[in-house]
């Protein structure tokens, strides 16, 4: 299931003519790496992880295809996909923000309900952090070919800060999943609505950073590849 999902993410990325292709390009690589880790028996329950990762990714895919109502936080990322003032990393962070902070808690709670084993899901949930950290090293290196400032920032500790921020976000996502897990349907809908509002605020902060960061971003964008199709191809690691 998860390999087919990775292929679908790649197809979505390649179909985009703006920055909306950046996140699915990155995410197709992550899901492929998770598939490789499943094949290598690196998770406690490979079948459960396959179901978990597929359920997780499908939430983005169904929203993109408008098979389900689009959340405010995802729409916030797509609304600025043609905004040339945003850095590549800002566009990526908008997708990561919506997927990790909004989609992930719901996917984890759903799989836990199906298996009746919240603790077991947590073990695999934590293992994914290692996969993401490993993949981010390659992505940061390749981003320097598209954003000619990322290697300098990474050398100054940006890579470690990114991994720490991602782990922090996933820890918060697990707390949200624990909160969602025992709720009935009306309570879940209310909680998810509140979560969407919070994650939408985070999306706004990504696009409107504080002044020192905004000044840096203004100059950094002149060092970046500005053709969205080339950026997507680079993130997919294709010619």
N, C-alpha and C positions, 0 to 999 in steps of 0.2 A: 504493500500500500504506500509506504513512505517514499519509495523510489519513483513511483508514478506521480506522487504529489510534487516531488522535486522537479520532475519534467514539466508538470503543469505550471509551476512557478517560473521556470525558465521561459516557457512559451509566453506567459503574461508579460514578463520583463521585456522580451524581444518585440512584443506588439506595441509597446509604448513609445511615443515620440517625445516625451518630456520626462521630468524627474520622477514620475510615478513608477518608472521602471527600475529605479535604483534599489528600493527595498526588496522586491521579489527576486532581483538578481542576486543580492546578498543572501537572501533567505533560501534560495535554491541550493546554494553551496552548503549552508548549515544543515539543511535537511538531508542532503547527500552524505555529509559527514556523519550524521546520526544514523543513517542507514548502514554505513560502513561499520559503525560501532556496534550496531545490533548484530550484524553478521559476525563480528569478532567476539560476540558474547560478553560485551563489556557492561551490560545492564543486568540487573537481578532477574528481570522477566522480559525477554525480548519481545514476545507477543504483545504484552501490555504496553511496552514502550512504543511499539509500532502503532498500536491503536491510539496511544496518547499523542504522539508526534503528528499523526495524521489528523486527529481531531483538532489539535492546536492549529495546524496550518490551514485546515479547511475553513476555519472561522475568517481568516483573511480572504481566502479565495471566494467564499460565498458572498462576503460583503463586496468584494471587487466586482463580482458578476451581478450584484444586486439581487441575489437569490434570497437574501435576508435584508431587513432594514439596515441601512448604514448608520453606524454610530457617529456621534458628533466628533469624537477624537480621530476616527479614520477619515471622515470627510474633511476635517481640518488639514490633514496631510495632503489629500488630493486637491484641495482648493488652491494650494500654493505650488503645485507641481510645475507650473510654468513661470514661477517667480525667479527671474535670473539674478536677483540680489542675494539669494540664499546660497550658502556653501553646500557642496556635496554632502558633507558630514551632517549639516543641519537637516537636509532632506532624508538622510538615512535615520537620523535620530527621531524624526517625526514618525517614521514607520515602526522603529523599535519601541518607541514610547507607547504607541497604540497596541502593538502586538503583545508586548511583555506585561504592561500594566493593566490592559483591558481584556485582551483575548485569553492570556495564559491562566488567570485565576478561574475563568469559566471552564476552560478545557480541563484543568486539573480536577475541579470539583465534579465535573460530569463523568470523567473516567473513574474517579473514586466512588461515585454513587453506583456505577455499573458493576464494579468489582466488590464494593463493600469494604474496601481496604485502603483507607486514607493514608495510613502509615507506609504501606507498600508503595503507593504512588509517590510519596515524598522521597523515598530512596532513589527512584529513577529521576525524579524532578531535580534533585541535587546533582546527580551524575551528569546531567545535561550541561551544567555550568562548566565542567571540564571540557566538554566538546566545544562550547561557545568560546571559551578562552583560547583554546588551541587554534580555532579557525580565525579568530580575530587577529592573531599575529600575522597570518598570511594576508589578510585583507588590509591591515594597516600598511604593510610593506608595498602592496600593489597600489594602494591609494596614492602613494607618493608619485606614481606615474601620471596620476590624474590631478592630484592636488599637490603641487610642489612645495608644500610646507609641512606635510604630516610627519615625515621622517624626523624633522627637527623637533616637532612637538612630542613625538613618541620618545625620542632620545632624552628629552627633558622630563619624562615621567608621564606623558600623556597616555601611553599605552596601558600602563599600570592603573592610571586613574580611570580609564575607560572600563577595564575589567572589573575594578572595584565598584564602579557605578552600576555596571550590569548585574553584578552579584547582589548589590543592594536592592536594585529594582526587582530582581527575581525573589529575594527574601520577602519583600513587600507583597509581591504577587502571591506567594504561598500563604501569607497571613490573610490575604483577601480570599483565597481558595478555602481556607479553614472556616472563614466566616460564612461563605456561601454554602458550604457542604450540607449543613443541617437544615437549611431554610426550605420552606415550602415554596411553591411557584410564585404566588403574589409577593412574598418577601424577597425572593430572588430578583424579581423584576425591579422592585424598588431599589434594592442594593446595587444592581447593575446600572440603573439609571444614575444613581449617585456617583458610582465609580466612573462612569462616562464623563460626568461633569468635571470631576477632579482631573482626569487624564486630559481632558480638553484644555484645562488651564495650563497644564504642563506643556501641551503643544504650543500654546500661545507664547509661553516663556522661551521655548526653543526658537521661535521665529522672531521674538523681540527680546534678545538678551540684554544684560546690563551694558552701560555705555562702553566700558573698557573692552568687552568682548565684541560689541558691535563695531567699534573702531578697527579692531584686529580683523574682523570678518570683512569689512569694507575693502581693506587692502589685500587680504588673502585671496579674495575671489579673482583678482587679476592674475593670480598664479595658477588658476585652475583651468582644466579643459572645460569649455563651455558648450560643447556639442553633446546633448543628452544621450544620443544613440551611441556615441563613442564611450561615454561614461558607463552606460549600461553594459556594453560589450566588455569594457575593462573589468567591471565588477563580476561579470560572468567568466572572466579569464578566457575570453575568446578573441580572435584577431579582429 
